[in-house]
């Protein structure tokens, strides 16, 4: 395919502009003059997509305009012309004509939305093999070490998606194995079989049969039971007689263990009389305490006055008015106060003695209160025992009389034997009921375990099948990826050899790619140089060669669009790149954009379009 002309309207910075293209067209302009916009417009005109996957076609519209349009003129095989009209907000239209003189004829498509200039190649492949993005070469030259152990070829063909798919298949296989392992743990090691369940059901049938026979015999015994003599009633009367007699004896013994009631009542009255002193004693104790405090304070005051008088006696004068005082006067006052102090000590001692006696008496009253409470409880117990003895006293005699009536009826031996047989049947019924429940529970548990084991085995089989499927799928994707890589590598090698025949640059170099490492190497003067040992010129040439060879291997448009490929290169490398592009233009149409005047001067001015 050869691109002849592109008309733009309301695209990016272009209000309306027409570009004509030849075998080699160099678009030269300063920054922000529309060079990259032209590249994006070319890709949009070809495929209706934005070259950057993160952007949409409507992002190409001129600011403030509702939509933009492109019209591309191109031909195929140099014998048929086409016109592709595309809008950012409409359906594309394709026209064609086989002769220059005839009118354009519309070409209908089953899927107008996905209409492209070349249906033999997808826009993803074309973006790799036919478009050279801005600074793409500069990034390659700056970062020579492939990340994550990826080869240069893998980086160019964007091998990340393929590696992601392979990783997902590996993860699916790992998860399937873990699921199988979990399912295997859920399967019990010992599972009851059908034979064991059958044996349990037979045992249950035998138990139910014996239970039915026992119930029938018990009902028959009840129907033939002799009237008037009920051994169960006789037994209950005997049991009741023994219980009442024992209860009466216990009550009498308990009463005998306690003192007589009259004595307890007398002691209680005496204690009440003694306890009546409690309030008055407490009042006396408080009064004595106040007297003690008053006497002690009075004693302190007297002692203080004596000390002051002793001081005055030494000075022989009044400390207030400084009048002379006779020693006899002071001595008389001191003697009088000392006598009062002695009397106060005596009174204080008497009051303290009374206080101690009162306090001891109150403690004795506290002990008497405890004794009073104990005697009160004993009296209540005696009254309760008297009532109980009075209630039980006549009951054993009445029960004894009823027992005598039963004994006079006679035939108690047969009744007792029938009762024992009846009791035996009841016990046997209970044992059989418990045995039936136990066997039924074992059957239910065995059936539930068998059901769960079946479900777990089914899950285990499904998990094993999933492991097999994931393993097969993983191996298939591995084989497919390896086959694709090997096939792509062979095609790339063929493309490099084919392009190498057209370049005089390769007179002393042989470009090859090893099958083991998939790394490009250059053989020169008998030595092999890896990628990071190449000169910058060799790297530029290698990268361009790989892009062209990938186009031959994966498919290309017949045109090679390069957006500012000389960005960041020095003059020598710009000259090298220009020389290489001139040789590429002999076999493939080239559209190159640049803002570098030095790089643009490397081409004939007739090939340069200025913005």
C-alpha positions as CSV (number, residue, x, y, z in Angstrom):
1,X,0.0,0.0,0.0
2,X,1.2,3.5,-0.8
3,X,-0.2,6.6,1.0
4,X,-0.6,9.4,-1.5
5,X,-2.4,12.2,0.2
6,X,-4.0,13.0,3.6
7,X,-6.5,15.8,4.2
8,X,-7.2,17.0,7.7
9,X,-10.0,19.2,9.0
10,X,-10.3,20.2,12.7
11,X,-7.7,17.6,13.8
12,X,-5.4,18.8,16.6
13,X,-3.8,22.1,15.7
14,X,-4.8,21.8,12.0
15,X,-7.9,23.7,11.0
16,X,-7.6,22.5,7.4
17,X,-4.4,21.1,5.9
18,X,-3.4,18.7,3.0
19,X,-0.3,16.6,3.0
20,X,1.1,14.9,-0.2
21,X,3.4,11.9,0.3
22,X,6.1,10.3,-1.9
23,X,8.4,7.3,-1.3
24,X,10.3,9.4,1.3
25,X,8.6,12.4,2.9
26,X,10.2,14.4,5.7
27,X,7.9,16.6,7.8
28,X,9.9,19.3,9.4
29,X,8.7,21.8,12.0
30,X,9.2,23.3,15.5
31,X,7.8,21.8,18.6
32,X,4.0,22.0,18.9
33,X,3.5,22.5,15.2
34,X,1.6,19.3,14.6
35,X,4.2,16.6,13.8
36,X,3.0,14.0,16.3
37,X,-0.6,15.0,15.5
38,X,0.1,14.1,11.8
39,X,1.3,10.7,12.9
40,X,-1.8,10.2,15.1
41,X,-4.0,11.3,12.2
42,X,-2.3,8.9,9.8
43,X,-3.0,6.0,12.2
44,X,-6.6,7.2,12.8
45,X,-7.2,7.5,9.0
46,X,-5.9,4.0,8.5
47,X,-7.7,2.2,11.3
48,X,-10.1,4.5,13.1
49,X,-8.1,4.1,16.3
50,X,-5.7,6.3,18.4
51,X,-2.1,5.3,18.2
52,X,-2.0,5.6,22.1
53,X,-4.3,2.9,23.5
54,X,-5.1,5.1,26.5
55,X,-6.6,7.8,24.3
56,X,-9.8,7.8,22.1
57,X,-10.3,9.1,18.5
58,X,-12.4,12.1,19.8
59,X,-9.2,13.3,21.6
60,X,-7.8,14.2,18.1
61,X,-10.5,16.8,17.6
62,X,-9.5,20.5,17.5
63,X,-10.5,22.2,20.8
64,X,-14.0,23.6,20.6
65,X,-15.0,21.6,17.5
66,X,-17.6,18.8,17.8
67,X,-15.7,16.4,15.5
68,X,-12.8,16.2,13.1
69,X,-12.4,14.5,9.7
70,X,-9.6,12.9,7.7
71,X,-9.5,11.9,4.0
72,X,-6.8,9.5,2.9
73,X,-5.9,8.8,-0.7
74,X,-3.8,5.6,-1.3
75,X,-3.4,2.8,-3.8
76,X,-2.6,-0.9,-3.7
77,X,-0.3,-2.7,-6.1
78,X,-0.1,0.5,-8.1
79,X,-3.2,-0.3,-10.1
80,X,-6.2,0.6,-7.9
81,X,-6.8,3.9,-6.1
82,X,-8.8,4.3,-2.9
83,X,-10.2,7.1,-0.9
84,X,-11.0,6.6,2.8
85,X,-13.2,9.2,4.5
86,X,-13.2,9.0,8.3
87,X,-14.8,11.2,11.1
88,X,-14.3,11.1,14.8
89,X,-18.1,11.1,15.2
90,X,-19.4,9.2,12.2
91,X,-19.2,6.0,10.1
92,X,-16.2,5.7,7.8
93,X,-16.7,5.5,4.0
94,X,-14.4,3.9,1.5
95,X,-14.3,4.6,-2.2
96,X,-12.4,3.1,-5.0
97,X,-11.6,3.3,-8.7
98,X,-9.5,1.3,-11.1
99,X,-8.9,4.1,-13.7
100,X,-8.0,7.7,-13.0
101,X,-10.7,9.0,-15.3
102,X,-13.7,7.3,-13.8
103,X,-15.7,8.5,-10.8
104,X,-15.2,7.2,-7.2
105,X,-17.4,4.3,-6.4
106,X,-18.4,3.5,-2.8
107,X,-17.2,0.2,-1.4
108,X,-19.7,-1.4,1.0
109,X,-18.6,-3.3,4.1
110,X,-20.3,-5.7,6.4
111,X,-18.8,-4.0,9.4
112,X,-18.3,-0.3,8.7
113,X,-17.2,0.5,12.3
114,X,-14.1,-1.7,11.8
115,X,-13.3,-0.6,8.3
116,X,-9.6,-0.1,7.7
117,X,-7.3,0.8,4.8
118,X,-5.6,-2.6,4.9
119,X,-7.8,-5.5,6.3
120,X,-4.9,-7.9,6.1
121,X,-3.2,-6.4,9.2
122,X,-4.6,-5.4,12.6
123,X,-4.0,-2.0,14.1
124,X,-2.0,-3.6,17.0
125,X,0.5,-5.2,14.6
126,X,0.6,-2.1,12.4
127,X,1.4,0.1,15.5
128,X,4.5,-2.1,16.1
129,X,5.8,-2.8,12.6
130,X,4.8,0.3,10.6
131,X,5.0,3.1,13.2
132,X,8.0,4.4,15.1
133,X,6.9,6.4,18.1
134,X,8.5,9.6,19.4
135,X,11.7,9.0,21.5
136,X,11.3,5.2,21.0
137,X,14.9,4.9,19.8
138,X,16.2,7.2,22.5
139,X,14.6,5.0,25.2
140,X,16.1,2.0,23.6
141,X,19.6,3.5,23.6
142,X,19.4,4.7,27.2
143,X,18.0,1.5,28.7
144,X,20.1,-1.3,27.2
145,X,19.3,-4.0,29.8
146,X,16.0,-5.8,29.1
147,X,13.8,-5.7,32.2
148,X,12.6,-9.0,33.9
149,X,15.1,-11.0,31.7
150,X,13.1,-10.2,28.6
151,X,15.0,-10.2,25.3
152,X,14.9,-7.3,22.9
153,X,12.6,-9.2,20.5
154,X,10.2,-9.9,23.4
155,X,10.2,-6.3,24.3
156,X,9.5,-5.2,20.7
157,X,6.6,-7.6,20.2
158,X,5.2,-6.8,23.7
159,X,5.6,-10.3,25.1
160,X,4.1,-9.2,28.4
161,X,0.6,-10.2,27.4
162,X,1.8,-13.7,26.4
163,X,3.8,-14.1,29.6
164,X,0.7,-13.0,31.6
165,X,-1.4,-15.6,29.9
166,X,1.2,-18.3,30.6
167,X,1.4,-17.2,34.3
168,X,-2.4,-17.4,34.6
169,X,-2.3,-21.0,33.2
170,X,0.4,-21.9,35.7
171,X,-1.5,-20.3,38.5
172,X,-4.7,-22.2,37.5
173,X,-2.7,-25.4,37.6
174,X,-1.4,-24.6,41.0
175,X,-4.8,-23.7,42.3
176,X,-6.3,-26.9,40.8
177,X,-3.6,-29.0,42.6
178,X,-4.4,-27.3,45.9
179,X,-8.1,-27.9,45.4
180,X,-7.4,-31.6,44.7
181,X,-5.2,-31.8,47.8
182,X,-8.0,-30.2,49.9
183,X,-10.6,-32.6,48.4
184,X,-8.3,-35.6,49.1
185,X,-8.2,-34.5,52.8
186,X,-12.0,-34.4,53.0
187,X,-12.3,-38.1,51.9
188,X,-12.4,-40.2,55.2
189,X,-9.9,-43.1,55.4
190,X,-12.5,-45.5,56.7
191,X,-15.9,-45.5,55.0
192,X,-18.7,-47.9,56.0
193,X,-19.7,-50.1,53.1
194,X,-23.2,-51.3,52.1
195,X,-22.5,-54.7,53.7
196,X,-22.1,-53.1,57.1
197,X,-25.2,-51.0,56.7
198,X,-27.1,-54.2,55.7
199,X,-25.9,-55.9,58.9
200,X,-27.0,-53.0,61.0
201,X,-30.5,-53.0,59.4
202,X,-30.8,-56.7,60.0
203,X,-29.9,-56.1,63.7
204,X,-32.5,-53.3,63.8
205,X,-35.2,-55.7,62.4
206,X,-34.3,-58.3,65.1
207,X,-34.6,-55.7,67.9
208,X,-37.9,-54.4,66.6
209,X,-39.2,-58.0,66.4
210,X,-38.3,-58.7,70.0
211,X,-39.7,-55.4,71.1
212,X,-43.0,-56.2,69.4
213,X,-43.2,-59.6,71.2
214,X,-42.4,-58.0,74.5
215,X,-45.1,-55.4,74.1
216,X,-47.7,-58.0,73.2
217,X,-46.8,-60.2,76.2
218,X,-47.0,-57.1,78.5
219,X,-50.4,-56.1,77.2
220,X,-51.7,-59.7,77.6
221,X,-50.4,-59.7,81.2
222,X,-52.3,-56.5,82.0
223,X,-55.5,-57.9,80.6
224,X,-55.3,-61.0,82.8
225,X,-54.3,-59.1,85.9
226,X,-56.4,-60.2,89.0
227,X,-58.7,-57.5,90.3
228,X,-58.7,-56.4,94.0
229,X,-55.0,-57.2,94.6
230,X,-52.5,-54.7,93.2
231,X,-49.0,-55.6,94.1
232,X,-47.8,-52.2,93.1
233,X,-50.2,-50.5,95.5
234,X,-49.1,-53.0,98.2
235,X,-45.4,-52.2,97.5
236,X,-46.1,-48.4,97.6
237,X,-47.9,-48.7,100.9
238,X,-45.0,-50.7,102.4
239,X,-42.5,-48.1,101.1
240,X,-44.7,-45.2,102.4
241,X,-45.0,-47.0,105.9
242,X,-41.2,-47.3,106.1
243,X,-40.6,-43.7,105.0
244,X,-43.2,-42.2,107.5
245,X,-41.9,-44.4,110.4
246,X,-38.3,-43.3,109.7
247,X,-39.3,-39.7,109.4
248,X,-41.2,-39.8,112.7
249,X,-38.2,-41.5,114.5
250,X,-35.8,-38.9,113.1
251,X,-38.0,-36.0,114.4
252,X,-38.3,-37.6,117.9
253,X,-34.6,-38.1,118.1
254,X,-33.9,-34.5,117.1
255,X,-36.2,-33.2,119.8
256,X,-34.6,-35.4,122.4
257,X,-31.1,-34.0,121.5
258,X,-32.3,-30.4,122.4
259,X,-32.9,-29.2,126.0
260,X,-36.5,-29.1,127.2
261,X,-38.7,-26.3,125.8
262,X,-39.5,-24.9,129.2
263,X,-35.8,-24.6,130.1
264,X,-35.1,-22.8,126.8
265,X,-38.0,-20.4,127.4
266,X,-36.7,-19.6,130.9
267,X,-33.1,-18.9,129.6
268,X,-34.5,-16.7,126.9
269,X,-36.4,-14.6,129.5
270,X,-33.3,-14.2,131.6
271,X,-31.3,-13.1,128.6
272,X,-33.9,-10.6,127.6
273,X,-33.7,-9.1,131.1
274,X,-29.9,-8.8,130.9
275,X,-30.0,-7.3,127.4
276,X,-32.4,-4.6,128.5
277,X,-29.4,-2.8,130.2
278,X,-27.7,-2.3,126.8
279,X,-29.2,1.1,126.1
280,X,-28.4,2.6,129.5
281,X,-24.9,1.1,129.5
282,X,-24.2,2.7,126.1
283,X,-25.3,6.1,127.4
284,X,-23.1,5.7,130.5
285,X,-20.1,4.8,128.3
286,X,-20.6,8.0,126.3
287,X,-20.9,10.1,129.5
288,X,-17.8,8.6,131.0
289,X,-15.9,9.3,127.8
290,X,-16.9,12.9,127.8
291,X,-15.9,13.2,131.5
292,X,-12.5,11.7,130.7
293,X,-11.9,14.2,128.0
294,X,-13.0,17.1,130.2
295,X,-10.7,16.0,133.1
296,X,-7.8,15.5,130.8
297,X,-8.3,19.0,129.4
298,X,-8.6,20.5,132.9
299,X,-5.4,18.8,133.9
300,X,-3.6,20.2,131.0
301,X,-4.9,23.7,131.8
302,X,-3.8,23.4,135.4
303,X,-0.4,22.2,134.4
304,X,0.0,25.2,132.0
305,X,-1.0,27.7,134.7
306,X,1.4,26.1,137.2
307,X,4.2,26.4,134.6
308,X,3.4,30.1,134.0
309,X,3.3,30.8,137.7
310,X,6.7,29.1,138.1
311,X,8.0,31.4,135.4
312,X,6.6,34.5,137.2
313,X,8.1,33.3,140.5
314,X,11.5,33.2,138.9
315,X,11.1,36.7,137.5
316,X,9.4,38.3,140.6
317,X,7.3,40.6,138.5
318,X,4.1,40.5,136.4
319,X,4.8,39.8,132.7
320,X,2.0,42.1,131.7
321,X,2.3,45.2,133.8
322,X,5.8,44.5,135.2
323,X,4.7,45.2,138.8
324,X,6.6,43.4,141.5
325,X,5.0,40.3,143.0
326,X,5.9,38.6,146.3
327,X,7.2,35.0,146.2
328,X,4.7,34.0,148.9
329,X,1.7,35.0,146.8
330,X,2.9,33.0,143.9
331,X,3.8,30.0,146.0
332,X,0.3,30.0,147.5
333,X,-1.3,30.0,144.1
334,X,1.1,27.2,142.9
335,X,0.2,25.1,145.9
336,X,-3.5,25.6,145.4
337,X,-3.2,24.7,141.7
338,X,-1.1,21.6,142.4
339,X,-3.8,20.4,144.9
340,X,-6.5,20.9,142.2
341,X,-4.3,19.0,139.8
342,X,-4.0,16.0,142.2
343,X,-7.7,16.0,142.7
344,X,-8.2,16.1,139.0
345,X,-5.9,13.0,138.6
346,X,-7.9,11.1,141.2
347,X,-11.2,11.9,139.6
348,X,-9.8,11.0,136.1
349,X,-8.6,7.6,137.4
350,X,-12.1,6.9,138.9
351,X,-13.9,7.8,135.7
352,X,-11.5,5.7,133.6
353,X,-12.1,2.7,135.9
354,X,-15.9,3.1,135.5
355,X,-15.4,3.5,131.7
356,X,-13.5,0.2,131.5
357,X,-16.2,-1.7,133.6
358,X,-18.9,-0.3,131.4
359,X,-17.1,-1.3,128.2
360,X,-16.5,-4.8,129.5
361,X,-20.2,-5.1,130.4
362,X,-21.2,-4.1,126.8
363,X,-18.9,-6.8,125.4
364,X,-20.6,-9.3,127.7
365,X,-24.0,-8.1,126.4
366,X,-22.8,-8.7,122.8
367,X,-21.9,-12.3,123.7
368,X,-25.3,-12.7,125.4
369,X,-27.0,-11.4,122.2
370,X,-25.4,-14.3,120.3
371,X,-26.6,-16.7,122.9
372,X,-30.1,-15.2,122.7
373,X,-30.2,-15.7,119.0
374,X,-29.1,-19.3,119.3
375,X,-31.8,-20.0,122.0
376,X,-34.4,-18.3,119.8
377,X,-33.6,-20.6,116.9
378,X,-33.7,-23.7,119.2
379,X,-37.1,-22.7,120.4
380,X,-38.4,-22.3,116.8
381,X,-36.9,-25.7,115.9
382,X,-38.7,-27.3,118.9
383,X,-42.0,-25.8,117.9
384,X,-41.4,-27.1,114.3
385,X,-40.6,-30.6,115.5
386,X,-43.6,-30.7,117.8
387,X,-45.9,-29.8,114.8
388,X,-44.1,-32.4,112.6
389,X,-44.4,-35.1,115.3
390,X,-48.0,-34.3,115.8
391,X,-48.7,-34.6,112.1
392,X,-46.8,-37.9,111.6
393,X,-47.8,-39.6,114.8
394,X,-51.0,-41.2,113.5
395,X,-49.9,-41.8,109.8
396,X,-47.9,-45.1,110.3
397,X,-50.8,-46.7,112.2
398,X,-53.2,-45.9,109.4
399,X,-50.9,-47.2,106.7
400,X,-50.3,-50.4,108.8
401,X,-54.0,-51.0,109.0
402,X,-54.3,-50.7,105.2
403,X,-51.4,-53.2,104.8
404,X,-53.3,-55.6,107.1
405,X,-56.3,-55.4,104.8
406,X,-54.2,-56.4,101.8
407,X,-52.7,-59.3,103.7
408,X,-56.1,-60.6,104.7
409,X,-57.1,-60.7,101.0
410,X,-54.6,-63.6,100.5
411,X,-53.0,-64.9,97.2
412,X,-50.3,-62.3,97.6
413,X,-47.6,-64.8,96.3
414,X,-49.1,-65.0,92.8
415,X,-49.7,-61.2,92.8
416,X,-46.0,-60.7,93.7
417,X,-44.8,-63.1,91.1
418,X,-47.0,-61.4,88.5
419,X,-45.7,-58.0,89.6
420,X,-42.1,-59.2,89.2
421,X,-42.8,-60.6,85.8
422,X,-44.5,-57.3,84.8
423,X,-41.5,-55.3,86.1
424,X,-39.2,-57.6,84.1
425,X,-41.1,-57.0,80.9
426,X,-41.1,-53.2,81.5
427,X,-37.3,-53.3,82.0
428,X,-36.8,-55.4,78.9
429,X,-39.0,-53.0,76.9
430,X,-36.8,-50.0,78.0
431,X,-33.6,-51.9,77.1
432,X,-35.0,-52.8,73.7
433,X,-36.0,-49.2,73.1
434,X,-32.5,-48.0,73.9
435,X,-31.0,-50.7,71.7
436,X,-33.3,-49.7,68.8
437,X,-32.4,-46.1,69.1
438,X,-28.7,-46.9,69.2
439,X,-28.8,-49.1,66.1
440,X,-31.0,-46.6,64.3
441,X,-28.5,-43.8,65.1
442,X,-25.6,-46.0,63.8
443,X,-27.5,-46.6,60.6
444,X,-28.1,-42.9,60.1
445,X,-24.5,-42.0,60.8
446,X,-23.2,-44.8,58.4
447,X,-25.6,-43.6,55.7
448,X,-24.6,-40.0,56.2
449,X,-20.9,-40.9,56.1
450,X,-21.4,-43.0,53.0
451,X,-23.3,-40.0,51.3
452,X,-20.5,-37.5,52.3
453,X,-17.8,-40.0,51.1
454,X,-19.6,-40.2,47.8
455,X,-19.8,-36.4,47.4
456,X,-16.1,-36.1,48.5
457,X,-15.1,-38.7,46.0
458,X,-17.0,-37.0,43.3
459,X,-15.4,-33.7,44.2
460,X,-12.0,-35.4,44.2
461,X,-12.7,-36.8,40.7
462,X,-13.7,-33.4,39.5
463,X,-10.6,-31.8,41.1
464,X,-8.4,-34.5,39.5
465,X,-10.0,-33.9,36.1
466,X,-9.5,-30.1,36.5
467,X,-5.8,-30.7,37.3
468,X,-5.5,-32.8,34.2
469,X,-7.3,-30.1,32.1
470,X,-5.2,-27.3,33.5
471,X,-2.0,-29.3,33.0
472,X,-2.9,-30.1,29.4
473,X,-3.9,-26.4,28.8
474,X,-0.7,-25.1,30.4
475,X,1.4,-27.4,28.3
476,X,-0.5,-26.5,25.2
477,X,0.0,-22.7,25.8
478,X,3.7,-23.4,26.5
479,X,4.1,-25.3,23.3
480,X,2.1,-22.7,21.3
481,X,4.2,-19.9,22.8
482,X,7.4,-21.7,22.1
483,X,6.3,-22.6,18.6
484,X,5.3,-19.0,17.9
485,X,8.5,-17.7,19.3
486,X,10.6,-20.1,17.2
487,X,8.5,-19.3,14.1
488,X,8.7,-15.6,14.7
489,X,12.5,-15.9,15.3
490,X,13.0,-17.7,12.1
491,X,11.0,-15.1,10.2
492,X,13.0,-12.3,11.8
493,X,16.3,-13.9,10.9
494,X,15.1,-14.3,7.3
495,X,14.0,-10.6,7.3
496,X,17.4,-9.5,8.7
497,X,19.2,-11.5,6.0
498,X,16.9,-10.1,3.3
499,X,17.4,-6.5,4.5
500,X,21.1,-7.0,5.0
501,X,21.6,-7.7,1.3
502,X,20.4,-4.2,0.6
503,X,22.6,-2.3,3.0
504,X,26.3,-1.5,2.3
505,X,26.5,-0.9,6.1
506,X,26.8,-4.7,6.6
507,X,29.9,-5.3,4.6
508,X,31.9,-6.0,7.8
509,X,29.0,-7.1,10.1
510,X,26.8,-10.2,10.3
511,X,23.6,-9.7,12.4
512,X,22.4,-13.0,14.0
513,X,20.1,-14.0,16.9
514,X,21.0,-17.0,19.1
515,X,18.3,-19.6,19.6
516,X,19.1,-20.1,23.3
517,X,19.1,-16.5,24.6
518,X,17.2,-14.9,21.8
519,X,19.6,-12.0,22.0
520,X,20.9,-10.1,18.9
521,X,24.7,-10.2,18.5
522,X,27.2,-8.8,16.1
523,X,30.2,-10.7,14.8
524,X,33.1,-8.5,13.9
525,X,36.8,-9.5,13.5
526,X,36.2,-12.9,14.9
527,X,34.6,-11.7,18.2
528,X,31.0,-11.7,19.3
529,X,29.6,-8.5,20.9
530,X,26.4,-8.6,22.9
531,X,23.9,-5.8,22.8
532,X,25.3,-3.7,25.6
533,X,28.8,-3.9,23.9
534,X,27.7,-2.4,20.6
535,X,28.5,1.1,19.5
536,X,25.6,3.6,19.4
537,X,25.6,3.5,15.6
538,X,25.4,-0.3,15.6
539,X,22.5,-0.1,18.1
540,X,20.6,2.4,15.9
541,X,21.0,0.2,12.9
542,X,20.1,-3.0,14.8
543,X,16.9,-1.5,16.2
544,X,15.8,-0.2,12.8
545,X,16.7,-3.6,11.2
546,X,14.6,-5.4,13.9
547,X,11.6,-3.2,13.3
548,X,11.8,-3.8,9.6
549,X,12.3,-7.5,10.0
550,X,9.3,-7.7,12.4
551,X,7.2,-6.0,9.8
552,X,8.2,-8.7,7.3
553,X,7.5,-11.4,9.9
554,X,4.2,-10.1,11.3
555,X,3.0,-8.0,8.4
556,X,3.2,-4.2,7.6
557,X,1.3,-1.5,5.6
558,X,4.0,-1.0,3.0
559,X,4.7,2.3,4.7
560,X,6.9,3.1,7.6
561,X,6.0,6.2,9.7
562,X,8.7,7.5,12.1
563,X,7.9,10.2,14.6
564,X,11.0,12.3,15.4
565,X,13.4,9.3,15.3
566,X,16.5,11.6,15.6
567,X,15.5,12.9,19.0
568,X,18.5,12.9,21.4
569,X,21.1,11.8,18.8
570,X,24.4,13.6,18.1
571,X,25.3,14.8,14.6
572,X,27.2,11.6,13.6
573,X,24.3,9.3,14.6
574,X,21.8,11.6,12.8
575,X,23.8,11.2,9.7
576,X,23.9,7.4,10.2
577,X,20.2,7.3,10.7
578,X,19.5,9.5,7.7
579,X,21.7,7.2,5.5
580,X,19.8,4.1,6.8
581,X,16.4,5.7,6.1
582,X,17.4,6.6,2.5
583,X,18.3,2.9,1.9
584,X,15.0,1.7,3.5
585,X,13.0,4.1,1.3
586,X,14.2,2.0,-1.7
587,X,12.0,-0.8,-0.5
588,X,9.3,0.8,1.7
589,X,7.5,4.1,1.7
590,X,8.8,6.3,4.6
591,X,7.1,9.2,6.3
592,X,9.5,10.9,8.8
593,X,8.8,13.8,11.2
594,X,11.5,15.9,12.9
595,X,12.2,19.2,14.6
596,X,15.9,18.9,14.1
597,X,17.3,21.1,11.2
598,X,20.6,19.2,11.1
599,X,18.7,15.9,10.6
600,X,16.4,17.5,8.0
601,X,19.4,18.8,6.0
602,X,20.5,15.2,5.5
603,X,17.7,14.9,3.0
604,X,17.0,16.5,-0.4
605,X,14.9,19.7,0.1
606,X,12.4,18.4,-2.4
607,X,11.5,15.6,0.1
608,X,11.0,18.0,3.1
609,X,7.6,19.4,3.9
610,X,7.7,22.4,6.3
611,X,5.0,23.1,8.8
